[in-house]
Each structure stands twice: as C-alpha cells, then as structure tokens.
Amino acid sequence: MAKTYANPIPAPAWEDADGNYSNAGYDKRCAQYRADTLAYIKSTLGGKGKYAGRVISFQVADGYAQYMLWTLTKWIHLDEVDGYRASDATIRGTRSTDVVAMIEGQDSLRKLFASKA
C-alpha cells in the first residue's frame, strides 16, 4: 500500500522573470524543481534505493498526477502544470510490484523510441 507526501519544495512559477510565459522557461524551472526534489529525497529523507528519484504518473482528467519515488511505497507529489493528484484509492491500491512494472514499462518505451543516431 503506497502513501504520498506533500513536497516541501515550492512549485515552479508559471511566469518568467519578465512576467511572460514561455515553454522553455517553464521546462527549465520544472527541471530545477525535480532536481531540488531529488536532492531533498536523497539528503533529507535518506532515499537510497534503486528507484529513488524515479517519476511515476497516473492519468487524471486532461493531464497526469506525477510523483517522485522516495521508496517504492512512499512518493513525493510533483506540483507541476495543473498539479493533479491521483485518487486515494489508486494510491492505496498500488503495490510495489506495480511501481516496478510501471518503471520497467517507461524504460522499455524510452528504449524503443530512442534515437538511432
């Protein structure tokens, strides 16, 4: 049975410093947000497992609820884009074997669509 935790790292701002929005700017802030969350998991929470820092996601409405793994059953919410959260039933019903299968599936898709250049 999995459990989620709030992320103490502030969510990335939508706007650039000049008050406008750009995809590149937001993507850069999200990358920094994930790096800071990973550092928090590894240093403060002592996340050391093989899957610590990997991201899993669940389809919600028109987007995804995303979580960074602390352990296979402890996840930190990533408040990016719409900040969706998976339902409590989905989270409670997700076993560690399900998480491993999700990660292996992601890795297989990345490998399948990797550039052959």
Z-matrix of the N, CA and C atoms (Angstrom, degrees):
N
C 1 1.442
C 2 1.526 1 108.26
N 3 1.321 2 115.89 1 122.44
C 4 1.464 3 121.11 2 -177.41
C 5 1.526 4 111.27 3 -86.87
N 6 1.326 5 114.16 4 160.94
C 7 1.463 6 121.04 5 177.68
C 8 1.525 7 107.78 6 -140.93
N 9 1.331 8 116.05 7 139.88
C 10 1.458 9 120.32 8 179.06
C 11 1.519 10 110.54 9 -107.34
N 12 1.316 11 114.49 10 154.60
C 13 1.459 12 121.84 11 179.74
C 14 1.523 13 109.22 12 -130.66
N 15 1.323 14 115.52 13 148.76
C 16 1.459 15 120.72 14 176.34
C 17 1.522 16 109.06 15 -68.06
N 18 1.309 17 115.67 16 149.07
C 19 1.456 18 121.36 17 179.27
C 20 1.528 19 109.27 18 -91.34
N 21 1.336 20 118.45 19 121.51
C 22 1.468 21 119.83 20 179.73
C 23 1.533 22 113.10 21 -74.97
N 24 1.331 23 116.92 22 -12.54
C 25 1.460 24 121.13 23 178.14
C 26 1.532 25 107.87 24 -77.70
N 27 1.329 26 119.15 25 128.77
C 28 1.469 27 120.51 26 -179.84
C 29 1.531 28 111.41 27 -61.19
N 30 1.326 29 115.42 28 140.74
C 31 1.464 30 121.39 29 179.23
C 32 1.528 31 110.17 30 -62.66
N 33 1.332 32 117.31 31 149.92
C 34 1.461 33 119.43 32 179.74
C 35 1.528 34 111.35 33 -66.11
N 36 1.320 35 115.52 34 142.03
C 37 1.464 36 121.03 35 178.86
C 38 1.528 37 109.84 36 -71.23
N 39 1.323 38 115.95 37 146.91
C 40 1.471 39 120.71 38 177.60
C 41 1.513 40 111.22 39 -69.75
N 42 1.337 41 115.70 40 -45.81
C 43 1.456 42 120.20 41 -171.50
C 44 1.523 43 112.16 42 -87.97
N 45 1.329 44 113.89 43 150.59
C 46 1.457 45 120.79 44 170.86
C 47 1.525 46 108.32 45 -71.77
N 48 1.310 47 117.13 46 174.82
C 49 1.459 48 121.53 47 -179.79
C 50 1.529 49 112.34 48 -59.74
N 51 1.338 50 117.65 49 -28.82
C 52 1.463 51 121.03 50 -179.41
C 53 1.534 52 113.00 51 -84.42
N 54 1.345 53 117.48 52 3.21
C 55 1.460 54 121.74 53 177.72
C 56 1.510 55 114.69 54 89.12
N 57 1.317 56 117.69 55 -4.20
C 58 1.466 57 121.99 56 177.48
C 59 1.519 58 109.79 57 -96.61
N 60 1.338 59 115.52 58 167.20
C 61 1.459 60 120.55 59 177.97
C 62 1.517 61 109.22 60 -109.22
N 63 1.333 62 115.61 61 138.14
C 64 1.469 63 120.82 62 171.32
C 65 1.527 64 107.67 63 -140.87
N 66 1.324 65 116.23 64 141.48
C 67 1.463 66 120.21 65 178.89
C 68 1.526 67 111.11 66 -59.80
N 69 1.318 68 116.21 67 -43.20
C 70 1.469 69 119.86 68 -178.34
C 71 1.526 70 110.98 69 -62.03
N 72 1.323 71 116.52 70 -42.72
C 73 1.460 72 120.05 71 179.32
C 74 1.521 73 112.14 72 -65.07
N 75 1.336 74 116.51 73 -43.43
C 76 1.460 75 119.73 74 -179.96
C 77 1.523 76 110.78 75 -66.91
N 78 1.334 77 116.85 76 -41.13
C 79 1.470 78 120.29 77 177.85
C 80 1.522 79 110.73 78 -59.93
N 81 1.327 80 117.08 79 -39.64
C 82 1.464 81 121.13 80 179.18
C 83 1.530 82 110.72 81 -65.26
N 84 1.352 83 116.69 82 -41.93
C 85 1.469 84 119.83 83 178.41
C 86 1.526 85 110.85 84 -66.85
N 87 1.331 86 117.57 85 -36.62
C 88 1.473 87 120.62 86 177.55
C 89 1.532 88 110.82 87 -66.23
N 90 1.327 89 117.05 88 -39.48
C 91 1.468 90 120.19 89 178.01
C 92 1.530 91 110.31 90 -62.73
N 93 1.327 92 117.02 91 -41.23
C 94 1.462 93 120.67 92 177.88
C 95 1.528 94 110.86 93 -66.58
N 96 1.328 95 116.36 94 -39.27
C 97 1.471 96 122.66 95 177.95
C 98 1.534 97 109.90 96 -60.14
N 99 1.319 98 116.90 97 -44.75
C 100 1.463 99 120.38 98 178.70
C 101 1.527 100 111.13 99 -66.91
N 102 1.317 101 117.32 100 -40.05
C 103 1.472 102 120.48 101 178.16
C 104 1.530 103 110.44 102 -63.21
N 105 1.335 104 116.95 103 -41.91
C 106 1.467 105 120.79 104 178.25
C 107 1.526 106 111.10 105 -66.30
N 108 1.336 107 116.65 106 -38.04
C 109 1.467 108 120.49 107 178.38
C 110 1.524 109 110.20 108 -66.22
N 111 1.326 110 117.09 109 -41.44
C 112 1.461 111 121.15 110 177.53
C 113 1.529 112 110.48 111 -62.45
N 114 1.331 113 116.91 112 -43.22
C 115 1.469 114 120.14 113 178.39
C 116 1.521 115 110.42 114 -61.57
N 117 1.328 116 117.71 115 -40.28
C 118 1.468 117 122.24 116 177.46
C 119 1.532 118 110.45 117 -61.75
N 120 1.318 119 116.25 118 -45.41
C 121 1.468 120 120.35 119 -179.56
C 122 1.525 121 110.80 120 -62.52
N 123 1.311 122 116.54 121 -44.81
C 124 1.470 123 119.84 122 -176.05
C 125 1.522 124 112.95 123 -75.41
N 126 1.331 125 117.93 124 -40.35
C 127 1.469 126 118.93 125 -175.61
C 128 1.527 127 112.73 126 -88.02
N 129 1.314 128 117.06 127 -51.65
C 130 1.465 129 119.99 128 -174.91
C 131 1.525 130 112.42 129 -79.32
N 132 1.331 131 116.65 130 -44.16
C 133 1.464 132 120.23 131 -176.40
C 134 1.521 133 112.95 132 -90.31
N 135 1.321 134 117.74 133 -11.21
C 136 1.459 135 120.69 134 178.88
C 137 1.515 136 113.67 135 73.07
N 138 1.328 137 117.59 136 27.44
C 139 1.464 138 120.98 137 178.36
C 140 1.514 139 111.23 138 -65.49
N 141 1.325 140 116.66 139 117.54
C 142 1.465 141 121.02 140 -175.44
C 143 1.514 142 112.83 141 -128.44
N 144 1.313 143 117.70 142 -7.40
C 145 1.455 144 120.39 143 -173.96
C 146 1.511 145 113.59 144 -66.00
N 147 1.307 146 114.64 145 166.63
C 148 1.461 147 122.61 146 179.98
C 149 1.524 148 111.66 147 -56.73
N 150 1.312 149 117.41 148 -33.63
C 151 1.459 150 121.52 149 -175.19
C 152 1.529 151 113.59 150 -101.71
N 153 1.310 152 118.16 151 0.83
C 154 1.468 153 120.81 152 179.33
C 155 1.524 154 109.34 153 -58.63
N 156 1.322 155 115.95 154 128.65
C 157 1.452 156 121.15 155 179.90
C 158 1.511 157 115.03 156 94.11
N 159 1.319 158 117.31 157 -11.73
C 160 1.470 159 119.48 158 176.87
C 161 1.520 160 108.58 159 -73.33
N 162 1.323 161 116.99 160 153.31
C 163 1.459 162 122.43 161 -177.54
C 164 1.522 163 109.60 162 -112.40
N 165 1.341 164 115.28 163 132.16
C 166 1.455 165 120.89 164 173.42
C 167 1.527 166 107.78 165 -118.12
N 168 1.319 167 116.01 166 156.09
C 169 1.459 168 119.02 167 -178.64
C 170 1.516 169 110.99 168 -141.88
N 171 1.328 170 114.13 169 154.86
C 172 1.459 171 122.84 170 179.37
C 173 1.525 172 107.93 171 -128.91
N 174 1.317 173 117.35 172 134.75
C 175 1.463 174 121.12 173 178.17
C 176 1.526 175 110.00 174 -65.48
N 177 1.330 176 116.15 175 128.43
C 178 1.461 177 122.62 176 176.85
C 179 1.524 178 107.08 177 -139.57
N 180 1.321 179 117.05 178 123.79
C 181 1.468 180 122.10 179 179.07
C 182 1.525 181 109.75 180 48.63
N 183 1.341 182 117.46 181 -121.19
C 184 1.462 183 120.98 182 -177.78
C 185 1.525 184 112.29 183 -101.25
N 186 1.322 185 117.16 184 20.27
C 187 1.456 186 120.50 185 -178.67
C 188 1.518 187 111.68 186 -151.81
N 189 1.309 188 114.94 187 -149.51
C 190 1.461 189 120.70 188 -176.86
C 191 1.524 190 111.05 189 -136.73
N 192 1.317 191 114.82 190 145.14
C 193 1.457 192 121.92 191 167.38
C 194 1.522 193 105.07 192 -92.38
N 195 1.331 194 116.94 193 125.16
C 196 1.452 195 120.44 194 -175.82
C 197 1.526 196 110.58 195 -119.09
N 198 1.320 197 113.54 196 142.58
C 199 1.459 198 120.80 197 -178.69
C 200 1.522 199 109.35 198 -137.58
N 201 1.329 200 115.94 199 138.83
C 202 1.455 201 120.90 200 173.05
C 203 1.524 202 107.31 201 -97.27
N 204 1.319 203 116.03 202 133.97
C 205 1.464 204 120.76 203 -175.78
C 206 1.518 205 111.66 204 -78.03
N 207 1.319 206 114.09 205 131.17
C 208 1.461 207 122.17 206 169.07
C 209 1.524 208 104.90 207 -93.33
N 210 1.334 209 115.84 208 -52.27
C 211 1.465 210 123.93 209 168.83
C 212 1.523 211 105.19 210 -134.16
N 213 1.311 212 117.56 211 -178.17
C 214 1.464 213 119.69 212 179.58
C 215 1.526 214 113.03 213 -65.30
N 216 1.331 215 117.05 214 -22.19
C 217 1.465 216 119.72 215 -178.84
C 218 1.531 217 113.44 216 -118.70
N 219 1.322 218 117.27 217 5.15
C 220 1.469 219 121.43 218 176.75
C 221 1.526 220 107.52 219 -126.40
N 222 1.331 221 115.45 220 120.10
C 223 1.457 222 120.68 221 -173.99
C 224 1.516 223 110.98 222 -125.70
N 225 1.328 224 116.01 223 147.19
C 226 1.462 225 122.74 224 176.36
C 227 1.532 226 107.57 225 -105.40
N 228 1.322 227 115.91 226 126.78
C 229 1.470 228 120.91 227 -179.20
C 230 1.525 229 111.12 228 -68.04
N 231 1.335 230 116.43 229 136.37
C 232 1.461 231 122.00 230 175.01
C 233 1.524 232 107.71 231 -103.76
N 234 1.314 233 116.40 232 115.42
C 235 1.466 234 122.68 233 -175.42
C 236 1.528 235 110.12 234 -93.01
N 237 1.325 236 115.44 235 65.51
C 238 1.458 237 121.58 236 179.20
C 239 1.529 238 109.43 237 -107.58
N 240 1.317 239 115.99 238 156.76
C 241 1.462 240 125.27 239 179.41
C 242 1.525 241 108.71 240 53.42
N 243 1.341 242 118.66 241 -110.49
C 244 1.462 243 121.06 242 -178.10
C 245 1.522 244 113.26 243 -87.26
N 246 1.323 245 117.98 244 -10.08
C 247 1.463 246 121.65 245 178.07
C 248 1.516 247 113.65 246 69.11
N 249 1.341 248 116.71 247 28.08
C 250 1.458 249 119.61 248 -179.28
C 251 1.524 250 111.45 249 -58.03
N 252 1.326 251 114.61 250 152.18
C 253 1.462 252 122.85 251 174.28
C 254 1.522 253 108.13 252 -124.24
N 255 1.320 254 116.64 253 143.09
C 256 1.461 255 121.28 254 175.81
C 257 1.523 256 108.54 255 -72.26
N 258 1.316 257 116.75 256 156.54
C 259 1.463 258 120.14 257 179.47
C 260 1.527 259 110.37 258 -65.87
N 261 1.311 260 115.13 259 152.92
C 262 1.468 261 120.06 260 179.23
C 263 1.523 262 111.36 261 -58.04
N 264 1.327 263 117.01 262 -38.36
C 265 1.467 264 120.73 263 -179.68
C 266 1.525 265 110.91 264 -64.52
N 267 1.313 266 116.98 265 -40.08
C 268 1.461 267 120.59 266 178.68
C 269 1.521 268 110.16 267 -63.93
N 270 1.313 269 116.04 268 -45.01
C 271 1.467 270 120.08 269 -178.89
C 272 1.525 271 110.66 270 -64.53
N 273 1.334 272 116.82 271 -48.85
C 274 1.471 273 120.15 272 -179.54
C 275 1.521 274 111.78 273 -61.84
N 276 1.341 275 117.47 274 -32.81
C 277 1.461 276 121.08 275 -176.45
C 278 1.511 277 114.66 276 -84.75
N 279 1.323 278 117.44 277 -3.68
C 280 1.463 279 120.41 278 -178.28
C 281 1.524 280 109.67 279 -87.82
N 282 1.325 281 115.28 280 118.94
C 283 1.465 282 121.04 281 -179.65
C 284 1.528 283 110.13 282 -92.04
N 285 1.305 284 116.20 283 164.55
C 286 1.464 285 119.79 284 179.56
C 287 1.534 286 110.77 285 -61.76
N 288 1.324 287 117.79 286 -34.00
C 289 1.466 288 120.03 287 177.43
C 290 1.531 289 111.04 288 -66.23
N 291 1.337 290 117.10 289 -32.83
C 292 1.461 291 120.81 290 175.98
C 293 1.521 292 110.73 291 -65.56
N 294 1.331 293 116.75 292 -41.02
C 295 1.468 294 121.63 293 -179.74
C 296 1.527 295 109.80 294 -63.89
N 297 1.317 296 117.10 295 -44.65
C 298 1.467 297 121.01 296 178.76
C 299 1.531 298 109.63 297 -60.87
N 300 1.323 299 117.27 298 -42.54
C 301 1.466 300 120.77 299 178.65
C 302 1.531 301 110.94 300 -63.45
N 303 1.329 302 117.60 301 -38.97
C 304 1.462 303 120.87 302 178.09
C 305 1.531 304 110.87 303 -63.32
N 306 1.305 305 116.63 304 -43.84
C 307 1.464 306 120.98 305 -179.14
C 308 1.522 307 110.61 306 -67.08
N 309 1.322 308 117.03 307 -43.08
C 310 1.462 309 120.11 308 178.31
C 311 1.525 310 110.92 309 -63.06
N 312 1.340 311 116.69 310 -36.88
C 313 1.462 312 120.61 311 176.27
C 314 1.521 313 111.75 312 -64.38
N 315 1.340 314 116.88 313 -42.70
C 316 1.468 315 120.78 314 176.83
C 317 1.527 316 110.48 315 -60.78
N 318 1.329 317 116.24 316 -44.37
C 319 1.457 318 120.46 317 -179.14
C 320 1.528 319 111.14 318 -63.87
N 321 1.327 320 116.34 319 -39.22
C 322 1.469 321 120.30 320 178.85
C 323 1.526 322 111.04 321 -64.68
N 324 1.330 323 117.48 322 -41.98
C 325 1.466 324 120.56 323 178.12
C 326 1.521 325 111.46 324 -64.98
N 327 1.333 326 116.79 325 -42.26
C 328 1.476 327 119.76 326 177.77
C 329 1.527 328 110.56 327 -59.92
N 330 1.327 329 115.02 328 -42.93
C 331 1.452 330 120.07 329 -179.13
C 332 1.530 331 110.68 330 -66.44
N 333 1.313 332 116.46 331 -40.75
C 334 1.463 333 121.29 332 -179.13
C 335 1.521 334 111.36 333 -63.75
N 336 1.336 335 116.84 334 -41.14
C 337 1.460 336 120.96 335 -176.34
C 338 1.521 337 113.71 336 -99.53
N 339 1.310 338 116.48 337 12.53
C 340 1.472 339 119.69 338 179.10
C 341 1.507 340 110.03 339 -65.65
N 342 1.292 341 115.39 340 148.68
C 343 1.467 342 121.59 341 179.07
C 344 1.530 343 109.38 342 -65.91
N 345 1.290 344 115.31 343 136.85
C 346 1.471 345 120.63 344 179.29
C 347 1.528 346 111.23 345 -93.35
N 348 1.320 347 117.27 346 9.34
C 349 1.464 348 121.18 347 -175.18
C 350 1.498 349 112.99 348 -71.17
